[in-house]
Amino acid sequence: MEKKYLKAEEAAKHLGVSKQTLLRYEKKGIFPSPRRNLVNQWREYTQSDVQKMMKIIGRL
């Protein structure tokens, strides 16, 4: 079964970048802001989000 949401570390691994790079791109507005977990406020990425970010950085 595939996970519904990925943590920042997992999304960064799929993109081939570090977690810090992922967060930096989000802060600069290169990547859209992800949804936040209502309980702990952690970033949550969908597979669709990762695909969109891969297009943005030219890896798709």
C-alpha positions in Angstrom: 0.0 0.0 0.0 1.3 3.4 -1.0 1.4 6.1 1.6 -1.1 8.9 1.2 1.3 11.7 2.4 5.1 12.0 2.4 7.1 13.8 5.0 9.5 16.5 3.9 12.5 14.1 4.2 10.7 11.5 2.0 9.6 14.0 -0.6 13.2 15.4 -0.8 14.6 11.9 -1.3 12.1 11.4 -4.3 13.3 14.7 -5.7 17.0 14.0 -5.3 17.6 17.0 -3.1 18.2 17.6 0.6 15.5 18.4 3.0 17.1 21.9 3.5 17.0 22.5 -0.3 13.3 21.5 -0.4 12.5 23.9 2.5 14.6 26.7 0.9 12.8 26.4 -2.4 9.4 26.5 -0.6 10.5 29.6 1.3 11.6 31.4 -1.9 8.4 30.5 -3.6 9.8 28.1 -6.1 7.8 25.3 -4.7 4.2 25.7 -3.5 3.6 25.4 0.2 2.4 21.9 1.1 -0.6 21.0 3.4 0.1 20.9 7.1 -0.8 18.1 9.5 -3.5 19.4 11.8 -2.0 17.7 14.8 1.7 18.5 14.6 1.9 21.0 11.8 4.4 18.9 9.8 4.5 19.4 6.1 2.7 16.7 4.1 3.3 16.1 0.4 1.2 14.0 -2.0 2.6 12.1 -4.9 1.0 14.7 -7.1 2.9 17.5 -5.2 6.2 15.6 -5.8 5.4 15.2 -9.5 4.8 19.0 -9.8 8.0 19.8 -8.0 9.9 17.4 -10.3 8.6 19.3 -13.3 9.6 22.6 -11.7 13.2 21.5 -11.2 13.3 19.8 -14.6 13.6 16.2 -13.5 10.5 14.8 -15.2 
